[in-house]
Amino acid sequence: MTVEQLVQERDTALLSLDKSRICVFMRTWGIPVPQDDGVFWTTVRDALIEIGAPWRTVQSAEIRRRYAGGERR
């Protein structure tokens, strides 16, 4: 697999906001999957910011993080 393919796979998984798809990608590449949902979505949100994802996608990850952490605002 080339670096370009890896980046494409990573971006596709992150941008999907599908937890199971993201977890499969993380496990495939030996990245520890956080057990706590709040930590998981914080990690996803931060990764989305790093790859320059559309702001709406980043906001969706933030909403999931807040919901997982018990925040309802």
N, CA and C atoms as an extended XYZ file, in Angstrom:
219
Properties=species:S:1:pos:R:3:atomname:S:1:resname:S:1:resid:I:1 pbc="F F F"
N         0.851       -1.173        0.000 N   MET     1
C         0.000        0.000        0.000 CA  MET     1
C         0.898        1.239        0.000 C   MET     1
N         0.555        2.186       -0.854 N   THR     2
C         1.327        3.423       -0.919 CA  THR     2
C         0.846        4.391        0.155 C   THR     2
N         1.639        5.405        0.396 N   VAL     3
C         1.268        6.428        1.376 CA  VAL     3
C        -0.027        7.116        0.943 C   VAL     3
N        -0.167        7.345       -0.337 N   GLU     4
C        -1.373        7.989       -0.845 CA  GLU     4
C        -2.615        7.147       -0.559 C   GLU     4
N        -2.485        5.828       -0.704 N   GLN     5
C        -3.604        4.935       -0.415 CA  GLN     5
C        -3.936        4.937        1.072 C   GLN     5
N        -2.906        4.957        1.900 N   LEU     6
C        -3.114        5.011        3.347 CA  LEU     6
C        -3.846        6.290        3.738 C   LEU     6
N        -3.398        7.409        3.200 N   VAL     7
C        -4.023        8.695        3.506 CA  VAL     7
C        -5.474        8.699        3.031 C   VAL     7
N        -5.721        8.166        1.850 N   GLN     8
C        -7.083        8.087        1.315 CA  GLN     8
C        -7.973        7.237        2.223 C   GLN     8
N        -7.455        6.084        2.661 N   GLU     9
C        -8.210        5.195        3.544 CA  GLU     9
C        -8.506        5.880        4.884 C   GLU     9
N        -7.493        6.545        5.427 N   ARG    10
C        -7.655        7.268        6.695 CA  ARG    10
C        -8.712        8.367        6.570 C   ARG    10
N        -8.587        9.168        5.533 N   ASP    11
C        -9.521       10.277        5.351 CA  ASP    11
C       -10.944        9.780        5.139 C   ASP    11
N       -11.091        8.721        4.360 N   THR    12
C       -12.416        8.155        4.109 CA  THR    12
C       -13.049        7.667        5.408 C   THR    12
N       -12.269        6.987        6.227 N   ALA    13
C       -12.783        6.494        7.509 CA  ALA    13
C       -13.176        7.650        8.414 C   ALA    13
N       -12.296        8.635        8.553 N   LEU    14
C       -12.588        9.764        9.444 CA  LEU    14
C       -13.789       10.573        8.963 C   LEU    14
N       -13.820       10.868        7.690 N   LEU    15
C       -14.899       11.704        7.160 CA  LEU    15
C       -16.258       11.005        7.184 C   LEU    15
N       -16.258        9.684        7.277 N   SER    16
C       -17.524        8.953        7.339 CA  SER    16
C       -18.229        9.171        8.681 C   SER    16
N       -17.457        9.486        9.725 N   LEU    17
C       -17.973        9.606       11.092 CA  LEU    17
C       -18.685        8.333       11.540 C   LEU    17
N       -18.308        7.221       10.937 N   ASP    18
C       -18.856        5.909       11.278 CA  ASP    18
C       -17.884        5.257       12.255 C   ASP    18
N       -18.304        5.145       13.508 N   LYS    19
C       -17.400        4.653       14.547 CA  LYS    19
C       -16.818        3.287       14.202 C   LYS    19
N       -17.634        2.375       13.717 N   SER    20
C       -17.114        1.033       13.419 CA  SER    20
C       -16.082        1.083       12.301 C   SER    20
N       -16.306        1.899       11.313 N   ARG    21
C       -15.356        2.022       10.198 CA  ARG    21
C       -14.039        2.643       10.676 C   ARG    21
N       -14.138        3.648       11.531 N   ILE    22
C       -12.944        4.290       12.075 CA  ILE    22
C       -12.171        3.292       12.942 C   ILE    22
N       -12.895        2.512       13.749 N   CYS    23
C       -12.246        1.516       14.613 CA  CYS    23
C       -11.529        0.451       13.795 C   CYS    23
N       -12.137        0.013       12.706 N   VAL    24
C       -11.488       -0.976       11.837 CA  VAL    24
C       -10.185       -0.397       11.295 C   VAL    24
N       -10.225        0.841       10.838 N   PHE    25
C        -9.008        1.473       10.330 CA  PHE    25
C        -7.947        1.544       11.427 C   PHE    25
N        -8.348        1.973       12.622 N   MET    26
C        -7.392        2.114       13.725 CA  MET    26
C        -6.761        0.768       14.086 C   MET    26
N        -7.586       -0.256       14.193 N   ARG    27
C        -7.067       -1.583       14.543 CA  ARG    27
C        -6.143       -2.127       13.456 C   ARG    27
N        -6.503       -1.904       12.205 N   THR    28
C        -5.688       -2.371       11.082 CA  THR    28
C        -4.276       -1.799       11.152 C   THR    28
N        -4.165       -0.558       11.569 N   TRP    29
C        -2.868        0.117       11.602 CA  TRP    29
C        -2.246        0.153       12.997 C   TRP    29
N        -2.808       -0.620       13.929 N   GLY    30
C        -2.209       -0.723       15.255 CA  GLY    30
C        -2.379        0.503       16.130 C   GLY    30
N        -3.389        1.288       15.830 N   ILE    31
C        -3.672        2.479       16.624 CA  ILE    31
C        -4.640        2.079       17.732 C   ILE    31
N        -4.290        2.331       18.994 N   PRO    32
C        -5.188        1.959       20.085 CA  PRO    32
C        -6.526        2.687       19.980 C   PRO    32
N        -7.606        1.955       20.152 N   VAL    33
C        -8.949        2.536       20.109 CA  VAL    33
C        -9.363        2.876       21.542 C   VAL    33
N        -9.610        4.150       21.826 N   PRO    34
C       -10.023        4.531       23.180 CA  PRO    34
C       -11.331        3.838       23.571 C   PRO    34
N       -11.381        3.330       24.784 N   GLN    35
C       -12.588        2.657       25.269 CA  GLN    35
C       -13.693        3.653       25.607 C   GLN    35
N       -13.310        4.833       26.058 N   ASP    36
C       -14.277        5.862       26.432 CA  ASP    36
C       -14.749        6.599       25.178 C   ASP    36
N       -16.070        6.690       24.986 N   ASP    37
C       -16.611        7.344       23.789 CA  ASP    37
C       -16.218        8.813       23.700 C   ASP    37
N       -16.184        9.490       24.835 N   GLY    38
C       -15.791       10.899       24.822 CA  GLY    38
C       -14.368       11.082       24.326 C   GLY    38
N       -13.470       10.219       24.782 N   VAL    39
C       -12.078       10.266       24.346 CA  VAL    39
C       -11.989        9.887       22.863 C   VAL    39
N       -12.748        8.883       22.461 N   PHE    40
C       -12.751        8.464       21.053 CA  PHE    40
C       -13.126        9.634       20.144 C   PHE    40
N       -14.237       10.297       20.437 N   TRP    41
C       -14.699       11.376       19.567 CA  TRP    41
C       -13.807       12.610       19.647 C   TRP    41
N       -13.155       12.821       20.788 N   THR    42
C       -12.174       13.912       20.872 CA  THR    42
C       -11.010       13.618       19.935 C   THR    42
N       -10.561       12.367       19.915 N   THR    43
C        -9.476       11.954       19.026 CA  THR    43
C        -9.873       12.132       17.565 C   THR    43
N       -11.091       11.720       17.239 N   VAL    44
C       -11.573       11.855       15.857 CA  VAL    44
C       -11.676       13.335       15.482 C   VAL    44
N       -12.239       14.146       16.382 N   ARG    45
C       -12.370       15.586       16.105 CA  ARG    45
C       -10.999       16.200       15.838 C   ARG    45
N       -10.025       15.888       16.685 N   ASP    46
C        -8.684       16.445       16.516 CA  ASP    46
C        -8.045       15.988       15.204 C   ASP    46
N        -8.245       14.730       14.845 N   ALA    47
C        -7.708       14.221       13.581 CA  ALA    47
C        -8.371       14.917       12.392 C   ALA    47
N        -9.667       15.157       12.491 N   LEU    48
C       -10.369       15.854       11.413 CA  LEU    48
C        -9.830       17.266       11.224 C   LEU    48
N        -9.540       17.937       12.322 N   ILE    49
C        -8.961       19.277       12.241 CA  ILE    49
C        -7.599       19.205       11.555 C   ILE    49
N        -6.792       18.214       11.922 N   GLU    50
C        -5.448       18.065       11.353 CA  GLU    50
C        -5.461       17.808        9.848 C   GLU    50
N        -6.471       17.080        9.364 N   ILE    51
C        -6.499       16.782        7.918 CA  ILE    51
C        -7.227       17.865        7.129 C   ILE    51
N        -7.723       18.897        7.829 N   GLY    52
C        -8.398       19.994        7.127 CA  GLY    52
C        -9.796       19.646        6.663 C   GLY    52
N       -10.494       18.837        7.460 N   ALA    53
C       -11.861       18.425        7.112 CA  ALA    53
C       -12.793       19.638        7.121 C   ALA    53
N       -13.896       19.550        6.377 N   PRO    54
C       -14.880       20.632        6.405 CA  PRO    54
C       -15.362       20.889        7.836 C   PRO    54
N       -15.575       22.157        8.141 N   TRP    55
C       -15.933       22.532        9.505 CA  TRP    55
C       -17.198       21.823        9.986 C   TRP    55
N       -18.162       21.603        9.124 N   ARG    56
C       -19.393       20.897        9.537 CA  ARG    56
C       -19.090       19.483       10.024 C   ARG    56
N       -18.147       18.835        9.400 N   THR    57
C       -17.770       17.481        9.818 CA  THR    57
C       -17.106       17.529       11.189 C   THR    57
N       -16.237       18.513       11.393 N   VAL    58
C       -15.586       18.686       12.694 CA  VAL    58
C       -16.638       18.961       13.765 C   VAL    58
N       -17.612       19.807       13.445 N   GLN    59
C       -18.687       20.114       14.397 CA  GLN    59
C       -19.502       18.867       14.730 C   GLN    59
N       -19.741       18.016       13.752 N   SER    60
C       -20.486       16.780       14.003 CA  SER    60
C       -19.732       15.880       14.975 C   SER    60
N       -18.425       15.800       14.822 N   ALA    61
C       -17.614       15.007       15.752 CA  ALA    61
C       -17.655       15.626       17.143 C   ALA    61
N       -17.649       16.950       17.219 N   GLU    62
C       -17.718       17.640       18.510 CA  GLU    62
C       -19.058       17.374       19.196 C   GLU    62
N       -20.128       17.381       18.435 N   ILE    63
C       -21.455       17.094       19.004 CA  ILE    63
C       -21.477       15.666       19.547 C   ILE    63
N       -20.904       14.723       18.822 N   ARG    64
C       -20.850       13.335       19.292 CA  ARG    64
C       -20.010       13.236       20.571 C   ARG    64
N       -18.915       13.994       20.629 N   ARG    65
C       -18.070       13.997       21.824 CA  ARG    65
C       -18.846       14.521       23.022 C   ARG    65
N       -19.553       15.606       22.828 N   ARG    66
C       -20.327       16.184       23.926 CA  ARG    66
C       -21.431       15.237       24.384 C   ARG    66
N       -22.108       14.623       23.425 N   TYR    67
C       -23.177       13.685       23.762 CA  TYR    67
C       -22.613       12.487       24.528 C   TYR    67
N       -21.468       11.967       24.070 N   ALA    68
C       -20.858       10.805       24.733 CA  ALA    68
C       -20.386       11.163       26.138 C   ALA    68
N       -20.000       12.421       26.327 N   GLY    69
C       -19.508       12.860       27.625 CA  GLY    69
C       -20.593       13.297       28.571 C   GLY    69
N       -21.837       13.193       28.148 N   GLY    70
C       -22.951       13.555       29.021 CA  GLY    70
C       -23.371       14.998       28.907 C   GLY    70
N       -22.700       15.785       28.066 N   GLU    71
C       -23.104       17.175       27.873 CA  GLU    71
C       -24.274       17.221       26.909 C   GLU    71
N       -25.217       18.071       27.189 N   ARG    72
C       -26.393       18.147       26.307 CA  ARG    72
C       -26.590       19.559       25.744 C   ARG    72
N       -25.507       20.339       25.681 N   ARG    73
C       -25.629       21.693       25.154 CA  ARG    73
C       -25.190       21.742       23.720 C   ARG    73
